[in-house]
Amino acid sequence: MRFVWLAAGLFLLMSSHLRAQGNDEPLIKAQEAYNKQDLLRLQAYTRQMQAQKDILAPYADYWRMLLELSTADDQAVRDFIDQYADFPFADRVRGEWLKQLGKRQDWQAFFVELPNLQRDDTAVSCYGLQGQSQLGQAIHADKLQALWLVSADQPANCTLLFDAMFRAGILTQEHAWARFRLAMQAGKISVAKAVSQYISAIDASNIKLIDRAYQNPQQVLQKQSISYKSRYGRELNLYALDRVARTQPPLALEIWQKNQSQFNAEERSYMWGRLALHAARRHDPIAGKWFGMARDTQLDNEQMAWRARTALRTEDWPAVISAIEAMPATEQETAAWRYWKARALKAQKQIPAANALFVPLSREHHYYGLLAEEELGEIVAAPASVYKANEAELKLVSAKPAIQRALALNDLGLRWEARAEWAWALRDFDDKQLIAAAEIAFRNDWIDVAINTAEKTRLTHDFALRYPTPYRDMMQAYVKENGLDEAWVYGLIRQESRFIGVARSSAGASGLMQVMPATAKWIAKRLGMAGYNPGMITQLDTNIQFGTHYLRYTLDQMDGQALMATAAYNAGPSRPKRWAASQPLEGPIYADTIPFTETRDYVKKVMANAYYYAQQMGHHTQSLKERLGIVPGNAISVTVTEEAE
């Protein structure tokens, strides 16, 4: 799909077509030279593009600077950053330069430039604390803790900082044990082994016990092959119990109850918190009791969220409030917990307090904002202003160099650079400029960027750009053939691929509706399609045909319950019924207690999208809560488990 530009934007379209016909060769070759670290060729292409006054010549110059950075003098780097201050890559060069300055311990130049860095960079942060230490300045404990207490591996230069902090006694054995547990809990075995070097109780002779606990936790527990007498042994046994509890909860509980006396109070509280988390994910009501037994340990954000969800499943509203109020302030301020706290207050007849949360939330255009608005009934905020950009506004925005560069980069297939340039261009835009930019992206077939741009507006909106309906003739034919709700199908596609036809997920799903190869083969057989081959799934017509057919299948499997069918489309048709309660459950509670984070977020966004699409299409509009419906009760026992995320 490509719209015909009016006079205001015609020059942009002509420019992109010229590039597609071959004007782009120098930049592509410059990128190839950069990837091969061929500085001489890259310098040549840079000079060529500069001589031609190519609007993308700065990118060739950027790659040149990256290759020269280790040998360039400081003034040359400063001049480069000043020259390209209005480009998104200038700050990236600044960050790389700061790493060079930190590496050679030029702290004077480092700390002069550091305040200008606009993005977070862990390596730069580690150099900053290292430099402060070497200059005899006080180290900010919170900043050091934030760098240390993570399960992921950190940049190599951070090790120098950590070594110095342990030698100085600023990081202690307790800090090392805390990160060791965190790394083991996350399955980051290489990180755990690296951290063990800071723990005096762990030496090379017993480091292999980590591998034993990781490779066969059940055997470690049943054969008691790792002693409980040392702290190291107890930590590994806790880890093994945590692993087994994910898939074999009765076995883990049995072993835990037999051996918990061998752990100290803090370790017992920690393990009850882990058991409670796994129980909550499988919707076992015992989770509430176990969270209570974890009172002497600090629950992480995930555990606190599942504590609240456990109370939500049984509509224990006082417990919901208690769990939410125990969360950090930043978590409490998320839309989800503002909504559920308000629901809990309303259920307890505290209407003014509930409305104090519902009213501001109802002004936000997302899933929880819609639910909050519906809870208010007649007490609703004024509707958002709807706006269409005029041609004069389109001309002004399209003339901005950063917008032109972003479109040109996208035409060349340099998607990362194009998105970075686009985001940089939007950084100071007001709502009307954002709407104009979204329209420009849409007219250039950059639909996902158009959607993302339109979603940034705060008070004035263009919902047609937020919820576009490309390929509608083709879509309606398959929607009608399968007896589906068109708004729901569009809502699902918007979440699956943002209408990027060539989208491909890490799991192998392809196309607009993200159909998996095995699923596509199964659908082709069901449809009696002769001559099907895997390459056909990326074809627009076939992808929509297969996706809508599979969506109809999931809807039938879920007995017409659209919320569960949406979950089935994402997580497979065997799971959603296992996630139901023994009694009927209102849709919003079901959605918020789906065990898989990806699926939980997915269904909420799809169902909210469907509501907005129905409004855009002028269809009979159900409320969002009506769309979510009531999930019927399920008699499947809570002992049915599966590997959690």
FENJO-V140707 format. One record per residue. N is the residue number from 1. RES is the residue in one small letter. PSI is psi in degrees with one decimal (999 if undefined). Layout:
# FENJO-V140707
N_RES_PSI ; N_RES_PSI
This chain:
# FENJO-V140707
1_m_128.1 ; 2_r_122.7 ; 3_f_153.1 ; 4_v_126.0 ; 5_w_142.5 ; 6_l_175.1 ; 7_a_-32.0 ; 8_a_-29.4 ; 9_g_8.9 ; 10_l_-36.9 ; 11_f_-31.0 ; 12_l_-43.7 ; 13_l_-41.8 ; 14_m_-39.7 ; 15_s_-44.3 ; 16_s_-34.7 ; 17_h_-39.3 ; 18_l_-41.1 ; 19_r_-43.2 ; 20_a_-22.9 ; 21_q_1.5 ; 22_g_-9.7 ; 23_n_-9.7 ; 24_d_-6.0 ; 25_e_-44.0 ; 26_p_-40.6 ; 27_l_-42.0 ; 28_i_-41.6 ; 29_k_-35.0 ; 30_a_-40.1 ; 31_q_-41.4 ; 32_e_-41.7 ; 33_a_-40.7 ; 34_y_-45.5 ; 35_n_-30.4 ; 36_k_4.0 ; 37_q_33.0 ; 38_d_89.2 ; 39_l_-40.7 ; 40_l_-46.6 ; 41_r_-41.4 ; 42_l_-41.8 ; 43_q_-38.2 ; 44_a_-45.6 ; 45_y_-34.5 ; 46_t_-46.8 ; 47_r_-39.4 ; 48_q_-46.3 ; 49_m_-36.2 ; 50_q_-39.5 ; 51_a_-33.7 ; 52_q_-0.6 ; 53_k_38.6 ; 54_d_131.9 ; 55_i_-15.8 ; 56_l_6.3 ; 57_a_-34.3 ; 58_p_-27.8 ; 59_y_-37.2 ; 60_a_-38.9 ; 61_d_-35.3 ; 62_y_-47.5 ; 63_w_-36.7 ; 64_r_-45.1 ; 65_m_-38.7 ; 66_l_-39.7 ; 67_l_-29.5 ; 68_e_-5.1 ; 69_l_-38.4 ; 70_s_-18.9 ; 71_t_-11.0 ; 72_a_146.5 ; 73_d_159.9 ; 74_d_-38.6 ; 75_q_-36.0 ; 76_a_-38.9 ; 77_v_-43.7 ; 78_r_-42.5 ; 79_d_-41.4 ; 80_f_-47.6 ; 81_i_-40.6 ; 82_d_-41.3 ; 83_q_-38.7 ; 84_y_32.5 ; 85_a_-25.1 ; 86_d_25.0 ; 87_f_147.8 ; 88_p_-24.5 ; 89_f_-10.9 ; 90_a_-40.7 ; 91_d_-29.2 ; 92_r_-40.9 ; 93_v_-41.2 ; 94_r_-44.1 ; 95_g_-43.2 ; 96_e_-35.8 ; 97_w_-41.7 ; 98_l_-36.4 ; 99_k_-38.3 ; 100_q_-43.7 ; 101_l_-40.4 ; 102_g_-39.0 ; 103_k_-39.2 ; 104_r_8.1 ; 105_q_41.1 ; 106_d_76.9 ; 107_w_-28.9 ; 108_q_-52.2 ; 109_a_-37.4 ; 110_f_-50.8 ; 111_f_-17.7 ; 112_v_-40.6 ; 113_e_-27.6 ; 114_l_-42.8 ; 115_p_-17.9 ; 116_n_-13.1 ; 117_l_128.0 ; 118_q_-6.0 ; 119_r_160.3 ; 120_d_136.3 ; 121_d_113.8 ; 122_t_-42.2 ; 123_a_-42.2 ; 124_v_-40.6 ; 125_s_-41.2 ; 126_c_-41.1 ; 127_y_-38.1 ; 128_g_-46.2 ; 129_l_-36.1 ; 130_q_-43.7 ; 131_g_-41.9 ; 132_q_-41.9 ; 133_s_-45.8 ; 134_q_-25.6 ; 135_l_3.7 ; 136_g_17.8 ; 137_q_155.1 ; 138_a_139.4 ; 139_i_131.6 ; 140_h_113.5 ; 141_a_-40.4 ; 142_d_-38.8 ; 143_k_-39.9 ; 144_l_-42.8 ; 145_q_-41.3 ; 146_a_-33.4 ; 147_l_-35.0 ; 148_w_-48.5 ; 149_l_67.6 ; 150_v_153.8 ; 151_s_-23.1 ; 152_a_157.4 ; 153_d_146.1 ; 154_q_162.3 ; 155_p_152.3 ; 156_a_-36.3 ; 157_n_-20.4 ; 158_c_-27.1 ; 159_t_-38.3 ; 160_l_-41.2 ; 161_l_-48.3 ; 162_f_-41.9 ; 163_d_-46.8 ; 164_a_-38.3 ; 165_m_-34.6 ; 166_f_-40.8 ; 167_r_-35.5 ; 168_a_-7.8 ; 169_g_7.6 ; 170_i_-38.6 ; 171_l_135.7 ; 172_t_178.4 ; 173_q_-36.4 ; 174_e_-38.1 ; 175_h_-39.6 ; 176_a_-44.0 ; 177_w_-39.4 ; 178_a_-42.9 ; 179_r_-32.7 ; 180_f_-46.5 ; 181_r_-42.6 ; 182_l_-42.6 ; 183_a_-43.7 ; 184_m_-44.7 ; 185_q_-36.2 ; 186_a_-0.7 ; 187_g_18.8 ; 188_k_77.7 ; 189_i_-39.7 ; 190_s_-36.5 ; 191_v_-43.4 ; 192_a_-41.7 ; 193_k_-39.3 ; 194_a_-41.1 ; 195_v_-32.5 ; 196_s_-21.6 ; 197_q_-19.9 ; 198_y_-0.8 ; 199_i_117.2 ; 200_s_-26.4 ; 201_a_-8.2 ; 202_i_124.2 ; 203_d_178.6 ; 204_a_-26.3 ; 205_s_-24.1 ; 206_n_13.9 ; 207_i_-27.0 ; 208_k_-14.9 ; 209_l_-28.2 ; 210_i_-45.6 ; 211_d_-38.6 ; 212_r_-45.6 ; 213_a_-34.9 ; 214_y_-43.5 ; 215_q_-34.3 ; 216_n_73.9 ; 217_p_-35.5 ; 218_q_-42.6 ; 219_q_-41.6 ; 220_v_-43.0 ; 221_l_-45.8 ; 222_q_-34.1 ; 223_k_-4.4 ; 224_q_48.4 ; 225_s_-8.9 ; 226_i_123.7 ; 227_s_147.7 ; 228_y_-2.8 ; 229_k_-32.7 ; 230_s_158.8 ; 231_r_-38.7 ; 232_y_-47.5 ; 233_g_-41.1 ; 234_r_-39.5 ; 235_e_-40.8 ; 236_l_-35.8 ; 237_n_-37.1 ; 238_l_-43.2 ; 239_y_-44.7 ; 240_a_-41.7 ; 241_l_-42.0 ; 242_d_-44.4 ; 243_r_-46.0 ; 244_v_-35.0 ; 245_a_-22.8 ; 246_r_-36.2 ; 247_t_-23.3 ; 248_q_67.5 ; 249_p_-39.8 ; 250_p_-40.1 ; 251_l_-44.8 ; 252_a_-42.4 ; 253_l_-41.0 ; 254_e_-46.5 ; 255_i_-40.2 ; 256_w_-45.4 ; 257_q_-29.7 ; 258_k_-28.6 ; 259_n_-0.3 ; 260_q_-22.5 ; 261_s_-16.1 ; 262_q_-1.1 ; 263_f_154.3 ; 264_n_176.6 ; 265_a_-43.3 ; 266_e_-41.1 ; 267_e_-37.5 ; 268_r_-42.8 ; 269_s_-42.4 ; 270_y_-46.2 ; 271_m_-37.1 ; 272_w_-36.5 ; 273_g_-37.7 ; 274_r_-43.3 ; 275_l_-39.6 ; 276_a_-41.3 ; 277_l_-47.7 ; 278_h_-36.7 ; 279_a_-41.2 ; 280_a_-39.9 ; 281_r_-28.7 ; 282_r_11.7 ; 283_h_33.6 ; 284_d_120.7 ; 285_p_-15.6 ; 286_i_-16.2 ; 287_a_-38.5 ; 288_g_-43.7 ; 289_k_-42.0 ; 290_w_-35.6 ; 291_f_-36.8 ; 292_g_-32.1 ; 293_m_-8.9 ; 294_a_21.3 ; 295_r_-22.3 ; 296_d_6.9 ; 297_t_156.7 ; 298_q_110.3 ; 299_l_143.8 ; 300_d_176.1 ; 301_n_-37.9 ; 302_e_-43.2 ; 303_q_-40.8 ; 304_m_-38.0 ; 305_a_-42.6 ; 306_w_-25.1 ; 307_r_-43.5 ; 308_a_-40.5 ; 309_r_-34.5 ; 310_t_-43.1 ; 311_a_-34.2 ; 312_l_-39.4 ; 313_r_-32.7 ; 314_t_6.8 ; 315_e_42.3 ; 316_d_83.7 ; 317_w_-39.8 ; 318_p_-39.0 ; 319_a_-32.9 ; 320_v_-47.3 ; 321_i_-45.0 ; 322_s_-43.3 ; 323_a_-40.4 ; 324_i_-41.8 ; 325_e_-14.4 ; 326_a_-10.0 ; 327_m_158.1 ; 328_p_153.3 ; 329_a_-37.7 ; 330_t_-35.3 ; 331_e_-42.0 ; 332_q_-28.7 ; 333_e_-5.1 ; 334_t_154.1 ; 335_a_-40.6 ; 336_a_-48.7 ; 337_w_-24.2 ; 338_r_-42.5 ; 339_y_-48.3 ; 340_w_-29.4 ; 341_k_-42.0 ; 342_a_-41.7 ; 343_r_-41.5 ; 344_a_-40.2 ; 345_l_-42.2 ; 346_k_-40.0 ; 347_a_-25.2 ; 348_q_19.1 ; 349_k_21.4 ; 350_q_68.1 ; 351_i_-46.9 ; 352_p_-41.8 ; 353_a_-39.0 ; 354_a_-45.4 ; 355_n_-28.5 ; 356_a_-25.8 ; 357_l_-40.4 ; 358_f_-42.4 ; 359_v_-54.7 ; 360_p_-33.2 ; 361_l_-34.4 ; 362_s_-16.4 ; 363_r_-5.4 ; 364_e_134.5 ; 365_h_79.7 ; 366_h_-175.3 ; 367_y_-53.8 ; 368_y_-29.9 ; 369_g_-41.8 ; 370_l_-46.1 ; 371_l_-39.3 ; 372_a_-41.9 ; 373_e_-40.2 ; 374_e_-33.4 ; 375_e_-30.7 ; 376_l_-24.5 ; 377_g_-117.5 ; 378_e_-19.6 ; 379_i_74.5 ; 380_v_156.0 ; 381_a_162.4 ; 382_a_144.9 ; 383_p_151.9 ; 384_a_148.5 ; 385_s_133.7 ; 386_v_134.3 ; 387_y_143.0 ; 388_k_129.7 ; 389_a_137.5 ; 390_n_172.3 ; 391_e_-31.0 ; 392_a_-40.3 ; 393_e_-38.4 ; 394_l_-39.5 ; 395_k_-42.4 ; 396_l_-45.1 ; 397_v_-41.3 ; 398_s_-20.3 ; 399_a_-11.3 ; 400_k_129.1 ; 401_p_-39.6 ; 402_a_-37.3 ; 403_i_-44.9 ; 404_q_-42.8 ; 405_r_-41.1 ; 406_a_-44.9 ; 407_l_-40.5 ; 408_a_-42.7 ; 409_l_-40.8 ; 410_n_-38.8 ; 411_d_-29.4 ; 412_l_-5.5 ; 413_g_8.3 ; 414_l_73.8 ; 415_r_-39.0 ; 416_w_-48.2 ; 417_e_-38.4 ; 418_a_-44.4 ; 419_r_-38.5 ; 420_a_-42.7 ; 421_e_-42.0 ; 422_w_-47.5 ; 423_a_-38.5 ; 424_w_-40.7 ; 425_a_-34.1 ; 426_l_-5.4 ; 427_r_-29.2 ; 428_d_15.8 ; 429_f_143.8 ; 430_d_-179.4 ; 431_d_-43.5 ; 432_k_-37.7 ; 433_q_-38.6 ; 434_l_-41.4 ; 435_i_-40.5 ; 436_a_-42.9 ; 437_a_-40.2 ; 438_a_-40.6 ; 439_e_-40.5 ; 440_i_-44.8 ; 441_a_-41.9 ; 442_f_-42.9 ; 443_r_-17.4 ; 444_n_20.7 ; 445_d_18.9 ; 446_w_66.5 ; 447_i_-40.3 ; 448_d_-38.3 ; 449_v_-35.8 ; 450_a_-45.0 ; 451_i_-49.8 ; 452_n_-36.4 ; 453_t_-45.3 ; 454_a_-29.7 ; 455_e_-12.3 ; 456_k_-13.7 ; 457_t_151.8 ; 458_r_-47.1 ; 459_l_-32.2 ; 460_t_134.8 ; 461_h_156.6 ; 462_d_97.4 ; 463_f_-21.4 ; 464_a_-30.4 ; 465_l_-32.1 ; 466_r_-33.7 ; 467_y_71.2 ; 468_p_163.4 ; 469_t_63.4 ; 470_p_160.9 ; 471_y_34.2 ; 472_r_-36.8 ; 473_d_-47.2 ; 474_m_-42.6 ; 475_m_-44.9 ; 476_q_-34.2 ; 477_a_-45.9 ; 478_y_-31.4 ; 479_v_-45.3 ; 480_k_-42.0 ; 481_e_-36.0 ; 482_n_2.0 ; 483_g_45.3 ; 484_l_162.4 ; 485_d_116.4 ; 486_e_-40.5 ; 487_a_-38.1 ; 488_w_-43.1 ; 489_v_-46.2 ; 490_y_-38.8 ; 491_g_-37.3 ; 492_l_-44.0 ; 493_i_-40.5 ; 494_r_-37.5 ; 495_q_-36.3 ; 496_e_-48.0 ; 497_s_-4.5 ; 498_r_29.8 ; 499_f_24.8 ; 500_i_106.4 ; 501_g_-25.9 ; 502_v_10.0 ; 503_a_141.9 ; 504_r_125.8 ; 505_s_166.6 ; 506_s_-23.8 ; 507_a_-7.6 ; 508_g_-1.0 ; 509_a_146.0 ; 510_s_153.5 ; 511_g_-174.4 ; 512_l_-42.7 ; 513_m_12.4 ; 514_q_60.2 ; 515_v_131.7 ; 516_m_148.6 ; 517_p_-45.0 ; 518_a_-38.4 ; 519_t_-41.7 ; 520_a_-42.1 ; 521_k_-40.7 ; 522_w_-41.1 ; 523_i_-43.1 ; 524_a_-39.9 ; 525_k_-41.7 ; 526_r_-36.2 ; 527_l_-4.3 ; 528_g_35.0 ; 529_m_111.1 ; 530_a_142.9 ; 531_g_18.9 ; 532_y_139.8 ; 533_n_154.5 ; 534_p_-28.9 ; 535_g_-20.4 ; 536_m_-21.5 ; 537_i_-21.4 ; 538_t_-9.4 ; 539_q_134.1 ; 540_l_-50.2 ; 541_d_-47.1 ; 542_t_-40.1 ; 543_n_-44.3 ; 544_i_-40.5 ; 545_q_-47.9 ; 546_f_-42.3 ; 547_g_-44.1 ; 548_t_-34.9 ; 549_h_-43.8 ; 550_y_-35.2 ; 551_l_-39.0 ; 552_r_-40.8 ; 553_y_-46.5 ; 554_t_-35.8 ; 555_l_-40.6 ; 556_d_-40.5 ; 557_q_-31.2 ; 558_m_19.4 ; 559_d_38.0 ; 560_g_4.8 ; 561_q_108.1 ; 562_a_-37.3 ; 563_l_-47.2 ; 564_m_-36.1 ; 565_a_-36.3 ; 566_t_-44.5 ; 567_a_-39.3 ; 568_a_-36.9 ; 569_y_-33.7 ; 570_n_-43.1 ; 571_a_-1.3 ; 572_g_149.4 ; 573_p_-8.9 ; 574_s_-18.1 ; 575_r_-43.7 ; 576_p_-37.4 ; 577_k_-28.8 ; 578_r_-22.3 ; 579_w_-5.1 ; 580_a_163.7 ; 581_a_172.4 ; 582_s_-23.6 ; 583_q_160.3 ; 584_p_143.4 ; 585_l_133.8 ; 586_e_144.6 ; 587_g_-46.5 ; 588_p_-35.5 ; 589_i_-43.5 ; 590_y_-48.2 ; 591_a_-41.2 ; 592_d_-4.4 ; 593_t_18.3 ; 594_i_131.3 ; 595_p_-31.7 ; 596_f_124.4 ; 597_t_-46.3 ; 598_e_-47.6 ; 599_t_-38.1 ; 600_r_-47.0 ; 601_d_-38.1 ; 602_y_-50.3 ; 603_v_-36.1 ; 604_k_-42.0 ; 605_k_-40.6 ; 606_v_-44.6 ; 607_m_-36.3 ; 608_a_-41.2 ; 609_n_-44.4 ; 610_a_-40.4 ; 611_y_-48.5 ; 612_y_-38.0 ; 613_y_-40.0 ; 614_a_-39.4 ; 615_q_-44.7 ; 616_q_-36.9 ; 617_m_-8.1 ; 618_g_21.2 ; 619_h_165.6 ; 620_h_122.1 ; 621_t_111.6 ; 622_q_154.1 ; 623_s_160.6 ; 624_l_-40.1 ; 625_k_-34.7 ; 626_e_-38.9 ; 627_r_-39.9 ; 628_l_-33.8 ; 629_g_-163.1 ; 630_i_125.5 ; 631_v_122.0 ; 632_p_154.7 ; 633_g_155.6 ; 634_n_134.9 ; 635_a_2.2 ; 636_i_135.2 ; 637_s_149.7 ; 638_v_-8.6 ; 639_t_-11.6 ; 640_v_122.0 ; 641_t_166.6 ; 642_e_160.7 ; 643_e_125.2 ; 644_a_168.5 ; 645_e_999
